Amino acid sequence: TLFFPCLLLSSTTAAADQKPNFIFIFMDDLGYGDVGFNGHPTTKTPNLDQLAFGGKILTSWYSGCNVCTGSRTSLMTGRQFPRTGMPGVLPSTVNFGLPLNETTIAEQLKVSAGYATGMVGKWHLGQREIYLPGNRGFDYYLGIPYSDDMGDGVESSCSAEQQEEGKEAEMSWSDVDTFSSEEMYRAGGFFEALMTEGVDPLETNDDDLGGKWLPLVYQAPNQPTRILEQPLEFTTLAQKYNAFALKFVEEHKDQPFFLYMPLSHVHTTSNTAELQYSGCNFKGTTKRGRFGDALAESDWIVGNVMQKLKDLNLEEDTLVLFTSDNGPWMIRGLSAGSHGLFTGRYAGYWNTGKGSNWEGGIRMPAFAYWKGKIAPMSRSAEIVSSMDVFPTLSALADIPLPTNRVYDGLDMSNVLLGKNGGKSDHDFLFFYGYCSGEPYWTISSVRHGKYKAHWCTMPGLGLGHIKGENITQYDPPLLFNIDKDPSEAYPISFNEMPTQPEDAAAMQRILKAYAMEKATFEYGRITPEPDQPGEGPGKYGVCCDRSNDCHCNNNEEKDILGIFNLGTKEHHDRYHKILGEKEPMPPRTRAQKRLQNS
């Protein structure tokens, strides 16, 4: 269902003291140039575009990190992720996660203001039960605990025609690299965490069976954590996410709620055709191939959630934020996204997306929509960050920030609502990277007004990390006017002080801020929580049944939302019964043959 928001400001119907609802949509590996509202010529995102134009497009939204775990840590905590000791990317079978002494935005809203909290999608802040969303402030959770390439899933068949299209695409597909995701993460140092002395986060866990198959995990209050599918079914995953989101909004319409939607799309997989997937209703429907189909499916979910808000008369009571965790994984070619004009042209190499602190790796597509509060058809180039979400939602819910820690994020309410000139409070926004030659993340670059400075640069995640190529340090930092030159093509200065007085003064301010950040920044250290029953070396991964190779089909768990049997024989048989159809004989696809014989 397409959603067409009213383009006129309206007065709110909420009581003055009613706290707003929040929906935060966090795409995975989506680039600035991938969405229609930023100008992609063939992308099919009508619902996202309607929301973006019905609200405020934020053209200078920066991620908290250029890869997934770091960005999600910064989002959840409002802090630079190195303050927690977390790695850029968390492996799927380690014994640690986001430290329990870190407060998440879900905990902040739930404990301090009585919000109902739900999450659907990718977590990637720890797969052990003690670190999962149900123990980090979320009442309800459905999703994959980590990236959808950290294990294999399965795809059920669609029509015979779609099956042949998928087969043809798979046969014609040629990988653009020969290294696995894990090899690239490991070689690039992205797995490195700051642990307490004597703790090796990777020791003895490589053979954990829990890393073989992707799990679909469900959590609810006063219920045990359940693994609904392992391996999960890619073809029906979005339908389950959609049903969960709609059910959560429906059931919590009478109280303030926070719905966090870190969708698994459009991250590449490890074992599907073209390394992408979507439901049968979306396969082959866009001009961008399987990537475009996956993005269109995400857009469909967003449209359905917005229609639900409209049906429940909650649209004027709900702030919707949309962005991505980091830039596109460019080594994955057409299976990945586009960073648009943020090419980092001065780099001299094309891989300037995910894993780099060139604009293409950290500057995200984003918008804010709040009917009656945010002016439609508005736009802002003010500097904001995923770290700002924690203090912003806290301020809008009238909750003070905890005083026992440093927050790097700032309240961006003025930017969103156009108050006090709509200006950002960020003077210096630092980005941490892995290019300085040190064993953990350090300052890589900074935004300061119209300027961006790089102390070091490196390519995006890919072969360069394995080979150690194109890693460059600068002293003084490489300086760009990013307002004039968003493609980072023409540096103001290179390994020397700028010659123009205005630029030289800006460089002096940047160097002083850098010295202050270095002198005062406190890195965190991680101590894994004690093992729970059934856990131990080689047994930290999510696994439904280790005696069965972590491969299960728990039919009794499938009907929590009424559609969890999609793709199973039960659903298959019911489908034909309702339509009065007979089973095709002989079966036309491998999946039909498998279901008939099961």
Protein Blocks (a to p, Z undefined) as FASTA:
>chain_A
ZZdddfbdcddfbdfklccdddddddehiafklpmknopakbccfklmmmmmmmccdfbb
ccfbfbfklmmmmmmnopafklnopafbdcfkbcbdcdfkbccfklmmmmmnopacdded
jeknojbfklmmklnopabdcddfbdfklccdddddddfklmmmmmmmmmmpccfbfbdf
klmmmmnopmpccddehiafkgoklmgmklmpccdddddehiacddfbdcddfklmmmmm
mmmmmmmmmmmmmbccddddddfbfcdcfkbghhiacdfklgopafnljmlmmmmmmmmm
mmmmmmmmmmnopmmmpccddddfbdcdfknommmccehjmnolmnopablcehiacfkl
mpccdddddehkacghiacfbdcdfklmmmmmmmmnopacdfkbccfbdcfklmmnopgh
ipafbfbdcdddfknopabdcdfbdcehjbccdfbdcddedjklmnopaiacdddddddd
fklmmnomacfbghiacfbfklmmmmmmmmmmmmmmmmmpccdddddddddehiaehilb
ccfblknoopacdfklmmmnopamgoiaklmmmmmmmnopacddddfbfklmmmmmZZ
